[in-house]
Amino acid sequence: MDDPLNPSPTRSRRWLAAGLGAALLLASLATAAAPPIDRAGLRAELAADLLARDDALSNLAGAAVLAQDRGLDGPVSLRLVQGENAFARLRHGAPDPRVLWVAAAACPFSAEVCEPAAARAALLDAEPDNGANWLLAGIDAIEAGDVAALGAALDGMARAPRFDLRTTLLVRPIHFALRPRSDDPRWRAYAAEVLGLDAAQVDGALAALVLASELGLAVDFPAVATLGGWCITAQARAVGMRGRCERAMLRMARHASTAHEAMVGYAAAARIAGDARRRFEHAQRVAALGWLADEARSASVADGLDAVRGDLARLVAAESELAWMRANVEARGVRMAPGLPPDPQAVARRD
């Protein structure tokens, strides 16, 4: 198992999709021969639908769908500009923590539009109870070498009753917009191409699930391990931050919305803890979370399309990546590993 405190440098949408099962599922399948699909054109149609709706989350999803055409030439560049304009209107309208989160943690457009530093400050005002916002502040403080700001961020994390990195933020509105469109043969062909199947094997409901997963996992993942890694350094010890780090890391781990977030928290706490018993307990939970991530990986087509359909339906319904993983394991009748941390929602209720 990889060291949670020393991850690969890219924490992108593709990594997140793998954590939620989609990329692993899609990459493992052979691609069937089929006529080329105008994916960018279909995404533009979906984005137009989402941007025409009157709720901010759908509009945010529309902008994010257009942002997926970054780096492409020709008429697609106009779509990117349209997405940036839509995001700018959202960013500078009534403050919405979901829009602020994308601007702060995963800006898909220019920094001038997202204003990520200002968005991170606004998030702390809008949602001081979300430890993920303090996590972003802590990462900023490390990069700036600001020990006082880092201490404040650690204390904010240690008090936070929840940690929401909004990993599945856009999946649901995209699925809602896709459902009435997915019987269109073009969308079914798009989903079939993604799955590596013949279009005749993919019905509209499955197409909506597949493409909601493919297009909805567009919020990048903040570098959680930056803070966990700093906490175990000699510098953290020298400035007297180890105790504050341990409290913050354990709070994040117990209330995590992603497996990676929880693993980083427990791994850092295991290296900071002063006695062998606590170190063992934290390390056991890291191992159990690794087991959960492996066990919950998405079904492949070899398991049958009903298995794929079930996994993706649970993804659309899930409040977080970690909730999706637990639901997948439970649906398969697998007994949970010893040492697996309690459900963060149950922890929150007790706290």
Disulfide bonds with the S-S distance in Angstrom:
Cys107-Cys114 2.06
Cys231-Cys245 2.14
